Structures are given as C-alpha cells and as structure tokens.
Amino acid sequence: MTTTNLHIKNMCCDRCIEVIMKLLKATKYKVISITLGELVLKGKITDTDKYNIEQRLKDKGFSLTETYNEKLVSQVKALLINYREELTVHERTNKLSTFISSNMQMSFSHISRIFSQVESISIEKYLLLLRMERAKELLIQTELSTTEISGRLGYNSPQSFITQFKKETQKTPGEYRLNPAPGRVLLDKVGHQDIKQKRRLNKQAVK
C-alpha cells in the first residue's frame, strides 16, 4: 500500500493526536496512523493537498516540518515525552542516551548535536524542563507529597528533586504549591522560556 508520511511540529501529547485526527476526519484524506510528530496518510498526496493540510494544521498551532534537522528534532521531542512517562512507571529505565539512540537507530552524539543546534538547548536540559512542568502539574492538581512526586518523576531522592525544582523555579515544591508562579508552560513552548531567560540575564550582565 502506498502511503505518505508527514512530520508535524508542536505535537506534545495524546490530546494533540486527538485534535489532528478530528481535524482530518471531515476531509478526503485517509489517516492510516498518527503518532507524536508523524502523520501517515493513505496514498500519495499532491503539493496542493499538502498545502491544504498545512493550513488546517496552522489553525490549531501545528506545522509541517521540512528539513532533516526539523524532522529529527520533532522525533526526539516525542521520544522525550515518552521517556518522561517511563520514568514514572518503571523503576529502572534505560539511560537517556541509550533510549534515544536505540529508538532512532543513530548515534546519540549526532542526535544531540543537531538538537542543540536547532533548539539552542541540550536534550538533557529539555528533558529537565519537561520534568519540571510535570512537577508543577502534580503540585497544583494533586495532593501528592514531595516524596511521592519525586518518585513519579524518577528522582533518586526527594532532596535531588527539591534542589533541582528550586533551581528552575526559585521556589521549593512546597512554596510553589502555595503560590504557583511562574505558571506552567505549554509543552510545545518548553525550552523557549529557558532561552528567553538566558538572553535576559545576558543582557543584564552586559549592562
């Protein structure tokens, strides 16, 4: 069977998959599968079809990736979200580098270099930010203790989690629960806030 694979930017959760599925349901395009970062359609599509699909995606905050590097980064982001969830459910998860390289069938150093070039932050930093956003969510929406949250996020000890959380938010988890600021960041915006903060600090240092 002939298929068309399209890579999509800004997909970050199962909700994104549902949105795109509904978006294309009323169209002539037959969806074979949708995963984070990739849409598979039945048959070959024309440039006009591709343009029409992209316009529909843009209306919902998504876009098609074109270059090799963009596609690679999109795949890595989807894998990092999966990796973060595996930290929650498995006591022993493969090392991050092993997880990424084995799923993408290429060296981690190659993947890491391209990711850093495109996103201006490292893969490790991006994963950290994903974990922090999940921590914020759990602190705001649940009554789980700091120890329980640190375990769910795969930290070896509550203190490690507390130290890292405070470094990123300037608050302890307990303080954040009482006053949740800075607020949560949408997953498709993760990383951008960190870059803006670094640029702001650099400007202040120059002054």
Beta strands, then each sheet from edge to edge (+ up, - down):
strand 1: 3-9
strand 2: 31-35
strand 3: 38-42
strand 4: 63-64
sheet 1: 2+ 3- 1+ 4-
end
